[in-house]
Amino acid sequence: MSGFGIFRDVITSEQQLREMVGEPSRLVQNKAIPQLDDHSRNYIAQAPFLIIATADKDGHCDASPRGDAPGFVHVIDDHHLVIPERPGNKRMDSITNILVNPHIGLIFLIPTLEETFRVNGKACIIRDEEILAKMAVNGKAPTLGIGVKVEECFVHCAKAFMRSGLWKPESWPAEGTTPNVAQMLADHVKLPGVTAKEVAEGLQDSYTNRLY
């Protein structure tokens, strides 16, 4: 199989995969449900953060974070939810992908809880004022929302969070040792005269004045 650069020993079929890892347990095989129930609603209501996975018409993928106060995702009924589209950098990667390919995957997270909640379905971009008004913050309703028709949802096990220690403060990096994001951006954009200091000031202004 070609096209994977330095990788030579590549799995190319599910049969090969199953021979190596085996089959999922009966619990795992049966955990997905086709609609949101009371447990699902409760999890989403307490989640201040989620990750959206989309792809364009050619299959090029994107994963994008969304976050706000717990309950910021509006559940309409057992089959529909809406994610508010707050002001961002206007790349609109998730939005433009959805316009040409409605398939979407969501992972909801609750701080300290190591099990996540996954939702898969189809999405559209909505402008329904009566729905978006319910997600207003500081008197500002989102202009757009991502409407999701739920097709399946299920709990995802805690192993990734247990291995990473993500919610354990003792495993967090020491202050001042994390990447300098402003310098990263300045080096990546390679625009004449754009310095890390200017980038940092622009980010701070955006974070302070344009959250909603």
C-alpha positions in Angstrom: 0.0 0.0 0.0 1.5 3.3 -1.1 0.9 6.9 0.0 2.0 6.8 3.6 5.5 8.0 3.4 7.9 6.2 5.8 5.2 3.7 7.0 5.6 0.3 5.5 3.7 -2.2 7.6 0.2 -0.9 7.2 -3.1 -2.5 8.2 -5.3 -2.5 5.1 -8.5 -4.4 6.2 -10.8 -4.8 9.2 -10.1 -8.6 9.1 -6.4 -7.9 9.8 -7.4 -5.4 12.5 -9.7 -7.9 14.3 -7.1 -10.6 14.1 -4.8 -8.3 16.1 -7.2 -6.7 18.6 -10.2 -9.0 18.8 -13.9 -8.1 19.0 -15.5 -5.6 21.4 -17.4 -6.9 24.4 -21.2 -7.2 24.5 -21.4 -4.1 26.6 -19.5 -2.1 24.1 -21.4 -3.5 21.2 -24.7 -2.5 22.8 -23.9 0.9 24.4 -24.9 3.1 21.5 -28.4 4.5 21.5 -30.2 6.3 18.6 -31.4 9.3 20.6 -30.7 11.5 23.6 -32.2 10.2 26.8 -32.3 11.7 30.3 -28.7 10.6 31.0 -27.5 12.2 27.7 -29.3 15.4 28.5 -27.8 15.6 32.0 -24.3 15.0 30.6 -24.7 17.7 27.9 -26.2 20.1 30.5 -23.0 19.9 32.6 -20.5 19.9 29.8 -18.7 23.3 29.3 -16.5 21.9 26.4 -16.8 19.8 23.3 -14.8 18.9 20.2 -16.4 18.9 16.8 -15.2 16.6 14.0 -16.1 17.3 10.4 -14.8 16.7 6.9 -15.1 18.4 3.6 -16.5 16.9 0.4 -13.1 15.2 -0.3 -12.8 13.7 3.1 -10.2 16.2 4.5 -10.9 16.2 8.2 -11.0 18.9 10.9 -11.4 18.9 14.7 -12.4 22.1 16.4 -13.1 23.0 20.1 -16.2 24.8 21.4 -16.6 25.9 24.9 -18.8 28.1 27.2 -20.7 27.9 30.5 -22.1 24.4 31.2 -25.3 23.9 29.3 -24.3 26.1 26.4 -25.3 23.4 23.9 -29.1 23.6 23.6 -31.0 20.3 23.5 -34.3 20.8 21.6 -35.6 17.3 21.8 -34.4 13.6 21.9 -33.1 13.9 18.3 -31.9 17.5 17.9 -29.4 19.8 19.6 -27.8 23.2 18.7 -24.2 24.4 19.2 -24.0 28.2 19.3 -21.4 29.7 16.9 -19.6 32.4 18.9 -17.2 34.9 17.4 -13.9 33.4 16.3 -11.1 33.9 13.8 -13.5 33.6 10.8 -11.8 30.6 9.2 -15.1 28.8 9.7 -13.5 25.3 9.0 -16.3 23.4 10.7 -19.0 25.5 9.1 -17.8 25.3 5.6 -17.3 21.6 5.9 -20.8 21.1 7.1 -22.1 23.1 4.1 -20.7 20.4 1.8 -20.7 17.3 4.1 -23.3 17.1 6.9 -21.7 14.3 8.8 -20.5 15.3 12.3 -19.0 13.8 15.4 -19.0 15.4 18.8 -17.2 14.6 22.0 -18.5 16.3 25.2 -16.2 16.7 28.2 -16.9 17.5 31.9 -13.9 18.6 34.0 -12.7 15.9 36.4 -15.0 13.3 34.8 -12.8 10.9 32.8 -15.6 9.3 30.7 -16.6 11.4 27.8 -19.9 11.4 25.8 -20.0 11.0 22.1 -22.7 12.1 19.6 -22.7 11.3 15.9 -25.2 12.6 13.3 -25.8 15.1 10.6 -25.5 18.8 10.9 -26.7 22.0 9.3 -26.1 25.7 9.8 -29.1 27.5 11.3 -30.3 31.1 11.6 -33.5 30.3 13.6 -33.8 33.4 15.7 -36.2 31.9 18.3 -33.7 29.1 18.9 -30.5 31.2 18.9 -32.1 33.7 21.3 -32.2 31.0 24.0 -28.3 30.9 23.8 -27.7 34.6 24.3 -24.9 35.7 26.6 -24.6 39.3 27.9 -27.6 40.1 25.7 -25.8 38.9 22.5 -27.4 36.0 20.7 -25.2 34.0 18.3 -25.8 34.9 14.6 -25.4 31.2 13.6 -25.7 27.8 15.2 -24.8 24.3 14.3 -28.0 22.2 14.3 -27.3 18.5 14.8 -29.7 15.7 14.1 -28.6 12.9 16.5 -28.1 9.4 15.0 -26.2 7.7 17.8 -24.7 8.6 21.1 -22.7 6.7 23.7 -20.3 7.0 26.7 -16.6 6.7 25.8 -14.4 4.9 28.4 -12.0 6.8 30.7 -8.7 5.2 29.6 -7.4 8.1 27.5 -7.9 10.5 30.5 -6.5 8.0 33.0 -3.3 7.5 30.9 -2.9 11.3 30.2 -3.7 12.4 33.8 -5.4 15.4 32.2 -7.6 16.2 35.2 -4.8 15.7 37.7 -3.1 19.0 38.7 0.0 17.1 39.9 0.6 16.0 36.3 0.2 19.5 34.8 3.3 21.3 33.4 5.1 23.9 35.6 4.2 27.5 35.0 6.3 29.0 32.2 7.2 25.8 30.6 4.4 25.5 28.1 4.8 26.5 24.4 4.9 30.2 23.6 1.8 30.4 21.4 2.3 33.9 20.3 5.8 33.1 19.1 4.5 30.0 17.3 1.9 32.0 15.4 4.4 34.7 14.5 6.8 32.1 13.1 4.1 30.2 11.3 2.4 33.1 9.5 5.8 34.5 8.3 4.3 38.0 7.6 6.8 40.9 7.4 6.9 42.9 10.6 4.6 40.6 12.6 6.2 40.0 15.9 5.3 37.7 18.8 4.6 40.8 20.9 2.0 42.1 18.4 0.4 38.6 18.1 0.2 38.4 21.9 -1.5 41.8 22.1 -3.9 40.9 19.3 -4.9 37.6 21.1 -5.4 39.4 24.4 -7.6 42.0 22.8 -9.7 39.3 21.1 -10.0 37.3 24.3 -10.9 40.4 26.3 -13.3 42.2 23.9 -14.7 39.7 21.4 -15.7 36.5 23.3 -19.4 37.1 22.4 
